[in-house]
């Protein structure tokens, strides 16, 4: 699909800094960017609250306006503007989710999560992020539990990927991880 005349005009207006062009751009593509955020988070088994979505959308828009709209200036029109923005947004969201992942500590997970997710059928749980601590606590686990924890928390794999690699049902990954986390917490508290 190529660049539509409407999007070409919108892009030209933004690049020439026409009045209200940025507002029109945001109005046109905010829904798409929110969809990309939700889909990317769900595919990576990350739960988001509304504030997280807002922050991620802001990061995407900040990246677009950075360096005098450099991302828009690099667009060559060989696809639709929506396709280009989907790819750009996904890269930014993945980068931001990875930054957030490394900033989260194991202690944040000691209490049950109160995070709500609007994405239907999202069976994910928050990940342990202190890799050294996870490795130490993995000693208290064996077999499939240890393998699932290692794949989810250390390798960053989704439930679907774990299910495929381990040959078990995707909907059994959550309970397996929950049992393993509980054992790890008890082990951590005992030390």
C-alpha positions as CSV (number, residue, x, y, z in Angstrom):
1,X,0.0,0.0,0.0
2,X,1.4,3.4,-0.9
3,X,1.1,6.7,0.7
4,X,-2.4,8.2,0.4
5,X,-2.9,11.8,-0.8
6,X,-4.4,12.7,2.5
7,X,-1.4,11.4,4.5
8,X,1.0,13.0,2.0
9,X,-0.6,16.3,2.5
10,X,-0.6,15.8,6.3
11,X,3.0,14.9,6.2
12,X,3.9,17.9,4.1
13,X,2.0,20.2,6.5
14,X,3.8,18.7,9.5
15,X,7.2,19.1,7.8
16,X,6.5,22.7,6.9
17,X,5.2,23.4,10.4
18,X,1.8,24.5,9.2
19,X,-0.6,25.6,11.9
20,X,-2.5,22.8,13.6
21,X,-0.6,20.2,11.5
22,X,0.8,18.5,14.5
23,X,-2.6,18.3,16.3
24,X,-4.1,16.8,13.1
25,X,-1.2,14.3,12.9
26,X,-1.7,13.2,16.6
27,X,-5.5,13.0,16.1
28,X,-5.0,10.8,13.0
29,X,-2.4,8.4,14.4
30,X,-2.9,8.3,18.2
31,X,-5.3,5.3,17.9
32,X,-2.8,3.4,15.8
33,X,0.0,4.1,18.2
34,X,-2.1,3.0,21.2
35,X,-3.0,-0.2,19.3
36,X,0.7,-0.9,18.6
37,X,1.5,-0.3,22.3
38,X,-1.2,-2.7,23.5
39,X,-0.2,-5.4,20.9
40,X,3.5,-5.1,21.6
41,X,3.0,-5.3,25.4
42,X,0.6,-8.2,25.0
43,X,3.0,-10.1,22.7
44,X,5.8,-9.6,25.2
45,X,3.6,-10.6,28.2
46,X,3.9,-7.2,29.8
47,X,0.9,-5.7,31.6
48,X,0.3,-2.0,31.4
49,X,-1.8,0.5,33.3
50,X,-3.3,3.6,31.6
51,X,-0.4,5.7,32.7
52,X,2.1,3.3,31.1
53,X,0.2,3.5,27.8
54,X,0.2,7.3,28.0
55,X,3.9,7.4,28.8
56,X,4.7,5.0,25.9
57,X,2.6,7.0,23.5
58,X,4.4,10.2,24.6
59,X,7.7,8.5,24.0
60,X,6.6,7.6,20.5
61,X,5.5,11.1,19.7
62,X,8.6,12.6,21.3
63,X,10.8,10.4,19.1
64,X,8.8,11.5,16.1
65,X,9.3,15.2,16.8
66,X,13.0,14.8,17.9
67,X,15.6,16.4,15.8
68,X,13.1,18.5,13.8
69,X,10.8,15.6,12.9
70,X,13.8,13.5,11.6
71,X,11.7,10.3,11.6
72,X,9.1,11.8,9.4
73,X,11.8,13.3,7.1
74,X,13.3,9.9,6.7
75,X,10.0,8.5,5.5
76,X,10.3,7.7,1.7
77,X,6.7,7.0,0.9
78,X,7.3,3.4,-0.2
79,X,4.5,2.2,2.2
80,X,1.6,3.8,3.8
81,X,2.4,6.3,6.6
82,X,0.4,4.1,9.0
83,X,2.7,1.1,8.1
84,X,5.8,3.2,8.7
85,X,4.5,4.6,12.0
86,X,3.6,1.0,13.1
87,X,7.2,-0.1,12.6
88,X,8.7,3.0,14.2
89,X,6.3,2.8,17.1
90,X,6.9,-0.9,17.7
91,X,10.7,-0.3,17.9
92,X,10.3,2.6,20.3
93,X,7.8,0.6,22.5
94,X,10.0,-2.5,22.6
95,X,13.0,-0.3,23.6
96,X,11.0,1.5,26.3
97,X,9.6,-1.8,27.7
98,X,13.2,-3.2,27.8
99,X,14.3,-0.1,29.7
100,X,11.4,-0.4,32.1
101,X,12.1,-4.1,32.5
102,X,15.7,-3.5,33.6
103,X,14.6,-0.8,36.0
104,X,12.1,-3.0,37.9
105,X,13.5,-4.8,40.9
106,X,12.7,-8.1,42.5
107,X,11.5,-6.4,45.6
108,X,8.7,-4.7,43.6
109,X,7.3,-8.2,43.0
110,X,7.1,-9.3,46.7
111,X,3.5,-8.0,46.9
112,X,0.7,-9.1,44.5
113,X,0.4,-6.9,41.5
114,X,-2.5,-4.5,41.3
115,X,-1.8,-3.7,37.6
116,X,-5.0,-3.8,35.5
117,X,-4.9,-4.6,31.8
118,X,-7.5,-3.8,29.2
119,X,-6.1,-6.3,26.8
120,X,-8.4,-9.3,26.6
121,X,-7.0,-12.7,27.4
122,X,-3.7,-11.4,28.7
123,X,-2.5,-14.1,31.0
124,X,0.9,-12.5,31.7
125,X,2.5,-11.7,35.1
126,X,5.2,-9.2,35.9
127,X,8.7,-10.6,35.6
128,X,11.4,-10.9,38.1
129,X,14.1,-8.5,36.9
130,X,17.2,-9.1,39.1
131,X,18.9,-11.8,37.1
132,X,21.5,-12.7,39.7
133,X,18.7,-13.1,42.3
134,X,16.7,-15.3,40.0
135,X,19.7,-17.5,39.2
136,X,20.3,-17.9,43.0
137,X,16.7,-18.7,43.7
138,X,16.4,-21.1,40.7
139,X,18.4,-23.5,42.9
140,X,15.2,-24.1,44.8
141,X,13.4,-25.3,41.7
142,X,13.7,-28.3,39.5
143,X,12.4,-29.5,36.1
144,X,9.7,-27.7,34.2
145,X,9.3,-25.0,36.9
146,X,13.0,-24.0,36.7
147,X,12.9,-24.2,32.9
148,X,9.8,-21.9,32.7
149,X,11.2,-19.4,35.1
150,X,14.5,-19.3,33.3
151,X,12.8,-18.8,29.9
152,X,10.4,-16.2,31.1
153,X,12.5,-14.1,33.6
154,X,15.9,-14.5,32.2
155,X,15.4,-15.0,28.5
156,X,12.3,-12.7,28.2
157,X,10.2,-15.2,26.3
158,X,6.4,-15.0,26.0
159,X,4.0,-17.6,27.3
160,X,3.5,-18.7,23.7
161,X,7.2,-19.2,23.1
162,X,7.6,-21.1,26.4
163,X,4.6,-23.3,25.5
164,X,6.0,-24.1,22.1
165,X,9.5,-24.9,23.4
166,X,8.4,-26.9,26.4
167,X,5.6,-28.7,24.6
168,X,3.0,-27.7,27.3
169,X,-0.3,-25.8,27.1
170,X,0.1,-22.0,27.0
171,X,-2.5,-21.6,29.7
172,X,-0.5,-23.8,32.1
173,X,2.5,-21.4,32.0
174,X,1.0,-18.9,34.3
175,X,0.2,-21.4,37.1
176,X,3.6,-23.0,36.7
177,X,5.3,-19.6,37.0
178,X,3.1,-18.7,40.0
179,X,4.0,-21.9,41.9
180,X,7.7,-21.4,41.0
181,X,7.6,-17.7,42.2
182,X,6.0,-18.7,45.5
183,X,8.7,-21.3,46.0
184,X,11.4,-18.8,45.1
185,X,9.9,-16.2,47.5
186,X,9.8,-18.7,50.3
187,X,13.4,-19.6,49.6
188,X,14.4,-16.0,49.5
189,X,12.7,-15.2,52.8
190,X,14.4,-18.2,54.4
191,X,17.8,-16.9,53.5
